[in-house]
Structures are given as C-alpha cells and as structure tokens.
Amino acid sequence: MSGQFVLPPMTKPINEVRIDMTPDRNLPLRILWAYRDECDCLWSDNTNGSEPMNPLLIAMNEDQRQRALILDRAIARLSR
C-alpha cells in the first residue's frame, strides 16, 4: 500500500465552483445555489449506480440529503 488515501467514487463529480460575487441582490442566492448543487454529489462504493453498502458512505449521503433540504428551503424563501 502506498500510504495515500483514495476517496471512493461519487455519483456526480464536484465542480470547482466559481461564484459570481457581484454585489447585487442575487448574491446570496448564487452562493446557496452553488452549495446546493454540491449536495447532488453522493458517495458510492461501487460502479453500478446502486446504493452504497458502507455505513460511513450511507451516513455521509444522508447528511448530503439533509443539507439539500435545508438549502432548498432557504433558496425558496430568498426567491420570493
């Protein structure tokens, strides 16, 4: 073993997000949308697209889903 930690695959690659930081009324929404997009990146321990079996990955994916719900509510409120 080389001693390097290798992350498991994800269902969607995380983008290096560049947020338009123009100081206008939509700045908070652009920031939230960028973080919300990353919530769709889930961990996997296989390549066939099925749910992971690893308990740590299952917990991490559940955290992603919980973050998505919170961000969806915040985006909805700010979008009014």
Order of alpha helices (4+ residues) and beta strands (2+ residues): alpha-alpha
